[in-house]
Amino acid sequence: MQAYLKLIKFDNLILIAIAQLCIKYGLFEPFDIDITLNGFGIFLLVISTISLVAAENVMLEIQHKEPIGSKGLLRGIISEKIANRLFIIFNVIGVAIGFYLSNIVGNPKLAALFIIVSGIFYIYATYLREIFLLKNIIIGLMMALGLIAVAIFDLLPAITEQNRASQKVIFLIIIDYSIFAFTVITIREIIKDCIMINKNHNDGMQTLPIVLGKNRTSKLISGLTVLPIGLIIYYIYTYLFSNSIAVVLVLGLLVAPLLYCMFKSWNAESDKDFKVLSIVLKIVLFLASLSLLLYQFILL
């Protein structure tokens, strides 16, 4: 079972699910925002989203070049045949639920989004994964799209002339969180490339650590970390500046760990250093998702 959870990157799927549920029950429900999906509907959206991402993760593992004598994926525990079946199953689940949800919200054309996303993931995993920086960007976009999907299926269909202003505010908050998630995950994927530099080199991939070297990449990671820090500072100034408790919480739980990553990554060299950075950024993503639950106490 552990091998299958690793194959689909279960921890990353949980992060996406938590973020989507926090949007629903941290932003929509407490502020009495006009919505389209009930509890069962958002559950289906979560299942559809993580199914498509799981399918992409499986295909990425299938496309990894296995060493000579390997019996299958993940050190021979899972065969390629089983992995291919899982890829098909997850895709069918994700797209089928997408069709159902599109009809629930009264816009069947939205089903095309699931097909397009599934197709892009497949093309990337099979043909484009060796393109420089594309892997980092695609994986960052996965999380961002997962958040925006909640707005597309739950928020946008309920917009009317009367509620447009309030719906727009909530939608922009989701966009802000999506941009933040994209930047953090992209940085985290670069960190993981530093850990996997030897394997990626054997796979013929052109990652930042391979092209620039680990030392220069660690300096770049430090510089890129300024982006999510800047986004948070802007967000504090725009939305939270009048609430001192919220400001302290955000600075302590989000900005402080990011500052640690910025300074730590400057001199990072060993795999242990980069693994610590990866864990810290995952914690930041988790805390950022939970912060959506605090809006009802801050703004109401």
Disulfide bonds with the S-S distance in Angstrom:
none
